[in-house]
Amino acid sequence: MTTTYKPLNRDQMAWRAAQDLQEGAYVNLGIGMPTRAASYVPDGREVIFHSENGILGLGPKPEPGTEDENLIDAGKNYTTLIKGGVFMHHADAFLMIRGKHLDVSLLGAFEVSEAGDLANWTTEDPSFPPGVGGAMDLAVGAKEIRVIMDHTDKNGKPRILNKCRLPLTAPGCVKRIYTNLAVIDVTAQGLFVREMVEGMTLEKLQELTEPKLQLANDWRALTPPAMAA
Amino acid sequence: MIDKRVAGPAEAVAGVKDGATVLVAGFGTVGIADDLLEALHEQGATNLTIVHNNAGNGDVGLARLINSGRVAKVICSYPRSGDYSAFLNAYRNKTLELELVPQGIISERMHAHAAGLGGFFSPVTAHTKLAEGKETREIDGVLHVFEKPLKGDVALLRAMKADRWGNLIYNQSARNFNPIMAMAADLSIVQVDEMVELGSMDPEAVVTPSIFIDRILVVGATS
């Protein structure tokens, strides 16, 4: 028997992560794919986004021609401030990050382990200097750390591993993983599959994942709306 | 009468010594004292340690100091930002040293110095490579890493408005590291877009109180 399934594209992954951001939540979005989640918060929910460079109340991208050179996000792209948004200096921005004031930090990752260890700051490429930015602060500080990443690397090898091979950003911090194939919770009892894309089986997903997966009793199909890739 | 304004860029950076630790505010290209960095290039101090979030962009400001061989060490969180070719060349040629520090730890280490504290324990970097060789302590069951205070000899700052005492307000996300670095250096020099009358800023809105500022260079909103 062959299994046929269609992985989510990047916007669909961001959409799925955004559905879990609750009314009133204060949320930091990592650079890259997590940033896209801001566009997919369900209508009517007020979620407040934080940026490490000193913004609480980050808004959408500015309309072309209205960019302000003094208003950028953590990825150094032009951004906007929503009504009620404020600025703060770096030490307070990171106090919010480190001091468990943020409800959710949604991060990108290279690898996540069975124990929720996170590796997302260096691939140890010797030809380039390392950079850590705010990754280690973000990984220890928020009330809940969630990760959004492709299920496998570009060679099809698992990125959810028994133990991370790359240097750790922080141990035991990840609680939920959104991949292009599944939504997986990291628990003290192991990894639980909450959702899988249509056509996926636990057996096939297990082949693409190093540690043992368990299927949650109330698991569901992962069915995002159609979106251009 | 107190008036911290200086006559020009040369006066603003006069006296910066070889081997100085220079705190350079800014994030990406926002909130950086470009004119003060150019003035420091003209001034000539060398063997500098630079504290900055990134590591210079293009061939201006900090990148120009690096290209001129004036920087011995960079303490930063993320050198790979924008056109960081000046840093990359020096790093590959091993003509400068990199101390990589998480972004929130850089700012808190400066905050600790400003507050007269001898450092702090933080859970950030615990169990990672960046904690190697550092003192650790378990606090309430969580491993913490000791971080030393970080002091600047000089801070190069950028603000939107100042009065003659040096009370400052900033422009949106250009605030970033500026208020922290202003507090953490022996000599804090600010480049401002605009001077306003003493007493005209809302006291509830002033971000950096004048006690932290030593010199003001008025350049106008040039960039």
Boltz contact constraints between the chains, C-beta under 6 A:
constraints:
  - contact:
      token1: [A, 53]
      token2: [B, 27]
      max_distance: 6.0
  - contact:
      token1: [A, 53]
      token2: [B, 173]
      max_distance: 6.0
  - contact:
      token1: [A, 53]
      token2: [B, 176]
      max_distance: 6.0
  - contact:
      token1: [A, 54]
      token2: [B, 173]
      max_distance: 6.0
  - contact:
      token1: [A, 54]
      token2: [B, 175]
      max_distance: 6.0
  - contact:
      token1: [A, 54]
      token2: [B, 176]
      max_distance: 6.0
  - contact:
      token1: [A, 55]
      token2: [B, 173]
      max_distance: 6.0
  - contact:
      token1: [A, 70]
      token2: [B, 30]
      max_distance: 6.0
  - contact:
      token1: [A, 70]
      token2: [B, 171]
      max_distance: 6.0
  - contact:
      token1: [A, 70]
      token2: [B, 172]
      max_distance: 6.0
  - contact:
      token1: [A, 70]
      token2: [B, 174]
      max_distance: 6.0
  - contact:
      token1: [A, 71]
      token2: [B, 172]
      max_distance: 6.0
  - contact:
      token1: [A, 71]
      token2: [B, 173]
      max_distance: 6.0
  - contact:
      token1: [A, 72]
      token2: [B, 28]
      max_distance: 6.0
  - contact:
      token1: [A, 72]
      token2: [B, 30]
      max_distance: 6.0
  - contact:
      token1: [A, 72]
      token2: [B, 173]
      max_distance: 6.0
  - contact:
      token1: [A, 76]
      token2: [B, 28]
      max_distance: 6.0
  - contact:
      token1: [A, 87]
      token2: [B, 172]
      max_distance: 6.0
  - contact:
      token1: [A, 87]
      token2: [B, 175]
      max_distance: 6.0
  - contact:
      token1: [A, 89]
      token2: [B, 175]
      max_distance: 6.0
  - contact:
      token1: [A, 89]
      token2: [B, 179]
      max_distance: 6.0
  - contact:
      token1: [A, 89]
      token2: [B, 180]
      max_distance: 6.0
  - contact:
      token1: [A, 90]
      token2: [B, 107]
      max_distance: 6.0
  - contact:
      token1: [A, 90]
      token2: [B, 176]
      max_distance: 6.0
  - contact:
      token1: [A, 90]
      token2: [B, 177]
      max_distance: 6.0
  - contact:
      token1: [A, 90]
      token2: [B, 180]
      max_distance: 6.0
  - contact:
      token1: [A, 91]
      token2: [B, 107]
      max_distance: 6.0
  - contact:
      token1: [A, 91]
      token2: [B, 108]
      max_distance: 6.0
  - contact:
      token1: [A, 91]
      token2: [B, 111]
      max_distance: 6.0
  - contact:
      token1: [A, 91]
      token2: [B, 180]
      max_distance: 6.0
  - contact:
      token1: [A, 94]
      token2: [B, 104]
      max_distance: 6.0
  - contact:
      token1: [A, 94]
      token2: [B, 107]
      max_distance: 6.0
  - contact:
      token1: [A, 97]
      token2: [B, 104]
      max_distance: 6.0
  - contact:
      token1: [A, 98]
      token2: [B, 104]
      max_distance: 6.0
  - contact:
      token1: [A, 129]
      token2: [B, 79]
      max_distance: 6.0
  - contact:
      token1: [A, 129]
      token2: [B, 91]
      max_distance: 6.0
  - contact:
      token1: [A, 129]
      token2: [B, 98]
      max_distance: 6.0
  - contact:
      token1: [A, 130]
      token2: [B, 100]
      max_distance: 6.0
  - contact:
      token1: [A, 131]
      token2: [B, 78]
      max_distance: 6.0
  - contact:
      token1: [A, 131]
      token2: [B, 79]
      max_distance: 6.0
  - contact:
      token1: [A, 131]
      token2: [B, 80]
      max_distance: 6.0
  - contact:
      token1: [A, 132]
      token2: [B, 77]
      max_distance: 6.0
  - contact:
      token1: [A, 132]
      token2: [B, 100]
      max_distance: 6.0
  - contact:
      token1: [A, 132]
      token2: [B, 102]
      max_distance: 6.0
  - contact:
      token1: [A, 133]
      token2: [B, 77]
      max_distance: 6.0
  - contact:
      token1: [A, 133]
      token2: [B, 78]
      max_distance: 6.0
  - contact:
      token1: [A, 133]
      token2: [B, 103]
      max_distance: 6.0
  - contact:
      token1: [A, 134]
      token2: [B, 103]
      max_distance: 6.0
  - contact:
      token1: [A, 136]
      token2: [B, 102]
      max_distance: 6.0
  - contact:
      token1: [A, 136]
      token2: [B, 124]
      max_distance: 6.0
  - contact:
      token1: [A, 136]
      token2: [B, 125]
      max_distance: 6.0
  - contact:
      token1: [A, 137]
      token2: [B, 102]
      max_distance: 6.0
  - contact:
      token1: [A, 137]
      token2: [B, 104]
      max_distance: 6.0
  - contact:
      token1: [A, 137]
      token2: [B, 124]
      max_distance: 6.0
  - contact:
      token1: [A, 140]
      token2: [B, 123]
      max_distance: 6.0
  - contact:
      token1: [A, 140]
      token2: [B, 124]
      max_distance: 6.0
  - contact:
      token1: [A, 167]
      token2: [B, 129]
      max_distance: 6.0
  - contact:
      token1: [A, 168]
      token2: [B, 128]
      max_distance: 6.0
  - contact:
      token1: [A, 171]
      token2: [B, 127]
      max_distance: 6.0
